[in-house]
Amino acid sequence: MRKFFLLLCAFAGALLFSGCQSEGYKTIDGVIVFDTPAREPGQKSVLGLKTAPMETVRVGFIGLGMRGPGAVERFTHLHGVDIKALCDLYPERVDSAQAILARRGFPAAEAYSGEEGWKQLCERDDIDLVYIVTPWQKHVPMAVYAMEQGKHVAVEVPAATSLDECWQLVNTAEKTQRHCMMLENCVYDFFELTTLNMAKQGLFGDVLHVEGSYIHDLEAFWDYYEGNWRLDFNQKHRGDVYATHGLGPACQVLDIHRGDKMNYLVAVDTKSVNGLKQAEEKMGATEFANADHTSTLIKTEKGRTILLEHNVYTPRPYSRMYQVTGTKGFANKYPIQGYAFDPEQLSESGVPDHENLSSHKFVPREMREALMQRYKHPIAMEIEAKAKEVGGHGGMDFIMDYRLIYCLQHGLPLDQDVYDAAEWSCIGELTAVSLEHNSAPVAVPDFTRGDWDKTDGYHHAMLVQ
Ligand SMILES: NC(=O)c1ccc[n+]([C@@H]2O[C@H](COP(=O)([O-])OP(=O)(O)OC[C@H]3O[C@@H](n4cnc5c(N)ncnc54)[C@H](O)[C@@H]3O)[C@@H](O)[C@H]2O)c1
């Protein structure tokens, strides 16, 4: 009997290390690899998708809680948009958004409410773009339905909450040939735009490593999410459930699916102390899946690495970290903005000063400011003043909306495509799988299905247009 048991164990072990198959994934050389679904007939890539230019973009908004009304307001500052419809579960939230339109001198939009009102909004034939600002788990059903009704979609972060949902977005965009842009605003912040431009001009040499995070103590905010959806989601889900603000700028600097791709990740997490305590107080929870602090390391095909952090529970100052380490330079956003380049370490004697630990300094403030002026991103040059006036996280939200509408109006590919949305959103489930397998490496799917090296660098998307 004992012999049989040992044989069984050996067989199971061999399966594990040679490619065992379970729950839609196999293990190859110790890496958990999920199956890539085949394209269905008629489905084709949307890489570089261009759609017919439109003079006026007709928009419908779904979700008017904390975030949605700001988007409605921002759209009233854009030229060539027509706000056709507004929708929320609650009619009074639609009324409040109508008041924004009235205050800004716009006609009232068609109003929809209730659990299913959004479907009628998507079915209208006078809407080009559906802008989704609802809780995470409603993003994909709404985005998929809108695309199936022939609409382009802009959807808040994270666009999807699971791998399956990521593929639903990609497959639907490919079937319908509609744009599906995740509303990742942090890639449009001024420091990130300038640093992206510097990286593309080679200031940091070969970029080797990028760090990003979402560190934001949300304790004071939980009560404001409709129906407690956010704390409830985190209570049930382990892993980096909100990776896109940190990952988006990193992926743009590294040209992800535009010449490089994320190959695999590993995640580690702490125990949950503050998260559990907050969930005990607010919802009587006795368990909490999401760690107080989750760290993820990602390795790319071209030999670069990304470090991500997620922590929405402990009393730390807000940080998206954002560090770029290159062979010739370094950029850092939080807690202080700075750049450093090839350090001139030689002392007067010509011998490197081993003992001077602060010799690798950030450049002085005046030099940083001059550099930031010189390498200001063309998009910021175009719209910075207005963006700062309109606002939305200091202006980056307005730049995001401006670019979305500009590209649709001019029939250009969008700055962020559905593959970005899937790559940046899949981190939630992939980190959970890694954590559940003692930090095992998990492959990041190639959502382009082989086209990750067909586009020559990210700057094509934003600088050349
Ligand atoms: N990019 C950013 O900086 C940023 C900042 C904040 C929030 N967000 C994202 O915005 C989204 C919304 O977050 P929030 O803070 O506004 O949450 P919220 O709970 O305040 O608002 C969500 C709104 O969606 C509505 N809603 C729910 N179900 C609906 C349905 N079936 N039909 C119509 N409306 C429905 C709710 O009534 C609520 O008004 C989330 O995805 C969040 O991650 C992004």
The ligand as a Gaussian input file, in Angstrom:
#p B3LYP/6-31G(d) Opt

LIG

0 1
 N       -9.201000      56.487000     -12.580000
 C       -9.375000      56.983000     -11.365000
 O       -8.583000      57.801000     -10.889000
 C      -10.566000      56.553000     -10.567000
 C      -10.908000      57.225000      -9.393000
 C      -12.047000      56.800000      -8.715000
 C      -12.789000      55.732000      -9.192000
 N      -12.414000      55.100000     -10.330000
 C      -13.210000      53.994000     -10.878000
 O      -14.501000      54.474000     -11.227000
 C      -15.471000      53.445000     -11.023000
 C      -16.595000      53.962000     -10.133000
 O      -16.043000      54.301000      -8.874000
 P      -16.790000      55.314000      -7.900000
 O      -15.767000      55.701000      -6.893000
 O      -17.483000      56.371000      -8.668000
 O      -17.854000      54.338000      -7.226000
 P      -19.309000      54.719000      -6.718000
 O      -19.814000      53.556000      -5.954000
 O      -19.284000      56.051000      -6.047000
 O      -20.130000      54.914000      -8.068000
 C      -20.582000      53.850000      -8.844000
 C      -21.901000      54.283000      -9.444000
 O      -22.376000      53.257000     -10.333000
 C      -23.763000      53.158000     -10.165000
 N      -24.255000      51.861000     -10.627000
 C      -24.126000      50.649000     -10.016000
 N      -24.784000      49.721000     -10.725000
 C      -25.333000      50.345000     -11.779000
 C      -26.170000      49.912000     -12.848000
 N      -26.566000      48.636000     -12.963000
 N      -26.586000      50.822000     -13.753000
 C      -26.199000      52.131000     -13.627000
 N      -25.434000      52.595000     -12.640000
 C      -25.004000      51.704000     -11.719000
 C      -23.974000      53.357000      -8.672000
 O      -25.315000      53.719000      -8.362000
 C      -22.989000      54.479000      -8.375000
 O      -23.581000      55.741000      -8.501000
 C      -14.693000      52.269000     -10.449000
 O      -14.343000      51.403000     -11.498000
 C      -13.445000      52.885000      -9.875000
 O      -12.346000      52.012000      -9.821000
 C      -11.313000      55.503000     -11.022000

